[in-house]
Amino acid sequence: MTQQVHVTCDTLLAQISSYLDGELPESTCAAIEQHAASCPTCGQVINDFRITTGLCRTAATAPLPDDVRGLARDRVRVLLEKKAK
């Protein structure tokens, strides 16, 4: 017998990362999708998280400009020097 999963806005928010990462059981995913289809707010939250995740993945592969890389290197150097004292 398949257990019925009930999803509320709060439970959807608590499980959104696991849902988007494909870590939840199929029955839970189906319940989340059903809830999101009937709740415009949760549907938008899921959509926004997907967009944000995609933007983060894209940004992670973009090369840093040389001046930004140099500034970051300089700041790390200062922090390491302070820690060594």
C-alpha positions as protocol buffer text, in pm:
chain_id: "A"
residue {
  index: 1
  type: MET
  ca { x: 0 y: 0 z: 0 }
}
residue {
  index: 2
  type: THR
  ca { x: 134 y: 344 z: -96 }
}
residue {
  index: 3
  type: GLN
  ca { x: 140 y: 595 z: 186 }
}
residue {
  index: 4
  type: GLN
  ca { x: -38 y: 922 z: 108 }
}
residue {
  index: 5
  type: VAL
  ca { x: 196 y: 1220 z: 150 }
}
residue {
  index: 6
  type: HIS
  ca { x: 45 y: 1554 z: 247 }
}
residue {
  index: 7
  type: VAL
  ca { x: 244 y: 1866 z: 163 }
}
residue {
  index: 8
  type: THR
  ca { x: 182 y: 2213 z: 302 }
}
residue {
  index: 9
  type: CYS
  ca { x: 362 y: 2534 z: 218 }
}
residue {
  index: 10
  type: ASP
  ca { x: 581 y: 2489 z: 527 }
}
residue {
  index: 11
  type: THR
  ca { x: 677 y: 2130 z: 446 }
}
residue {
  index: 12
  type: LEU
  ca { x: 749 y: 2224 z: 85 }
}
residue {
  index: 13
  type: LEU
  ca { x: 986 y: 2499 z: 198 }
}
residue {
  index: 14
  type: ALA
  ca { x: 1156 y: 2265 z: 444 }
}
residue {
  index: 15
  type: GLN
  ca { x: 1216 y: 2005 z: 170 }
}
residue {
  index: 16
  type: ILE
  ca { x: 1277 y: 2223 z: -136 }
}
residue {
  index: 17
  type: SER
  ca { x: 1651 y: 2159 z: -155 }
}
residue {
  index: 18
  type: SER
  ca { x: 1610 y: 1783 z: -127 }
}
residue {
  index: 19
  type: TYR
  ca { x: 1327 y: 1796 z: -381 }
}
residue {
  index: 20
  type: LEU
  ca { x: 1530 y: 1992 z: -635 }
}
residue {
  index: 21
  type: ASP
  ca { x: 1831 y: 1764 z: -580 }
}
residue {
  index: 22
  type: GLY
  ca { x: 1616 y: 1456 z: -647 }
}
residue {
  index: 23
  type: GLU
  ca { x: 1676 y: 1313 z: -300 }
}
residue {
  index: 24
  type: LEU
  ca { x: 1313 y: 1255 z: -198 }
}
residue {
  index: 25
  type: PRO
  ca { x: 1094 y: 949 z: -254 }
}
residue {
  index: 26
  type: GLU
  ca { x: 880 y: 954 z: -565 }
}
residue {
  index: 27
  type: SER
  ca { x: 561 y: 981 z: -360 }
}
residue {
  index: 28
  type: THR
  ca { x: 690 y: 1292 z: -183 }
}
residue {
  index: 29
  type: CYS
  ca { x: 799 y: 1450 z: -511 }
}
residue {
  index: 30
  type: ALA
  ca { x: 458 y: 1384 z: -659 }
}
residue {
  index: 31
  type: ALA
  ca { x: 289 y: 1543 z: -357 }
}
residue {
  index: 32
  type: ILE
  ca { x: 516 y: 1848 z: -381 }
}
residue {
  index: 33
  type: GLU
  ca { x: 440 y: 1884 z: -751 }
}
residue {
  index: 34
  type: GLN
  ca { x: 67 y: 1850 z: -684 }
}
residue {
  index: 35
  type: HIS
  ca { x: 83 y: 2113 z: -411 }
}
residue {
  index: 36
  type: ALA
  ca { x: 289 y: 2351 z: -627 }
}
residue {
  index: 37
  type: ALA
  ca { x: 40 y: 2313 z: -912 }
}
residue {
  index: 38
  type: SER
  ca { x: -242 y: 2428 z: -685 }
}
residue {
  index: 39
  type: CYS
  ca { x: -46 y: 2690 z: -485 }
}
residue {
  index: 40
  type: PRO
  ca { x: 84 y: 2976 z: -701 }
}
residue {
  index: 41
  type: THR
  ca { x: 321 y: 3095 z: -428 }
}
residue {
  index: 42
  type: CYS
  ca { x: 492 y: 2758 z: -386 }
}
residue {
  index: 43
  type: GLY
  ca { x: 499 y: 2707 z: -762 }
}
residue {
  index: 44
  type: GLN
  ca { x: 679 y: 3040 z: -797 }
}
residue {
  index: 45
  type: VAL
  ca { x: 922 y: 2955 z: -515 }
}
residue {
  index: 46
  type: ILE
  ca { x: 1019 y: 2631 z: -689 }
}
residue {
  index: 47
  type: ASN
  ca { x: 1060 y: 2811 z: -1020 }
}
residue {
  index: 48
  type: ASP
  ca { x: 1270 y: 3086 z: -859 }
}
residue {
  index: 49
  type: PHE
  ca { x: 1493 y: 2831 z: -685 }
}
residue {
  index: 50
  type: ARG
  ca { x: 1550 y: 2650 z: -1015 }
}
residue {
  index: 51
  type: ILE
  ca { x: 1644 y: 2977 z: -1186 }
}
residue {
  index: 52
  type: THR
  ca { x: 1873 y: 3080 z: -900 }
}
residue {
  index: 53
  type: THR
  ca { x: 2045 y: 2742 z: -899 }
}
residue {
  index: 54
  type: GLY
  ca { x: 2102 y: 2768 z: -1273 }
}
residue {
  index: 55
  type: LEU
  ca { x: 2246 y: 3118 z: -1239 }
}
residue {
  index: 56
  type: CYS
  ca { x: 2480 y: 3003 z: -961 }
}
residue {
  index: 57
  type: ARG
  ca { x: 2603 y: 2713 z: -1172 }
}
residue {
  index: 58
  type: THR
  ca { x: 2664 y: 2949 z: -1465 }
}
residue {
  index: 59
  type: ALA
  ca { x: 2844 y: 3203 z: -1247 }
}
residue {
  index: 60
  type: ALA
  ca { x: 3067 y: 2932 z: -1102 }
}
residue {
  index: 61
  type: THR
  ca { x: 3213 y: 2863 z: -1445 }
}
residue {
  index: 62
  type: ALA
  ca { x: 3262 y: 3227 z: -1547 }
}
residue {
  index: 63
  type: PRO
  ca { x: 3623 y: 3346 z: -1529 }
}
residue {
  index: 64
  type: LEU
  ca { x: 3699 y: 3624 z: -1282 }
}
residue {
  index: 65
  type: PRO
  ca { x: 3839 y: 3946 z: -1427 }
}
residue {
  index: 66
  type: ASP
  ca { x: 4210 y: 3987 z: -1351 }
}
residue {
  index: 67
  type: ASP
  ca { x: 4154 y: 4292 z: -1129 }
}
residue {
  index: 68
  type: VAL
  ca { x: 3897 y: 4105 z: -917 }
}
residue {
  index: 69
  type: ARG
  ca { x: 4127 y: 3804 z: -890 }
}
residue {
  index: 70
  type: GLY
  ca { x: 4417 y: 4028 z: -782 }
}
residue {
  index: 71
  type: LEU
  ca { x: 4205 y: 4207 z: -522 }
}
residue {
  index: 72
  type: ALA
  ca { x: 4085 y: 3876 z: -378 }
}
residue {
  index: 73
  type: ARG
  ca { x: 4441 y: 3743 z: -366 }
}
residue {
  index: 74
  type: ASP
  ca { x: 4560 y: 4059 z: -187 }
}
residue {
  index: 75
  type: ARG
  ca { x: 4283 y: 4038 z: 72 }
}
residue {
  index: 76
  type: VAL
  ca { x: 4352 y: 3671 z: 141 }
}
residue {
  index: 77
  type: ARG
  ca { x: 4722 y: 3753 z: 181 }
}
residue {
  index: 78
  type: VAL
  ca { x: 4638 y: 4025 z: 438 }
}
residue {
  index: 79
  type: LEU
  ca { x: 4413 y: 3787 z: 631 }
}
residue {
  index: 80
  type: LEU
  ca { x: 4682 y: 3518 z: 637 }
}
residue {
  index: 81
  type: GLU
  ca { x: 4942 y: 3770 z: 757 }
}
residue {
  index: 82
  type: LYS
  ca { x: 4712 y: 3882 z: 1040 }
}
residue {
  index: 83
  type: LYS
  ca { x: 4652 y: 3523 z: 1143 }
}
residue {
  index: 84
  type: ALA
  ca { x: 5025 y: 3447 z: 1145 }
}
residue {
  index: 85
  type: LYS
  ca { x: 5095 y: 3727 z: 1397 }
}
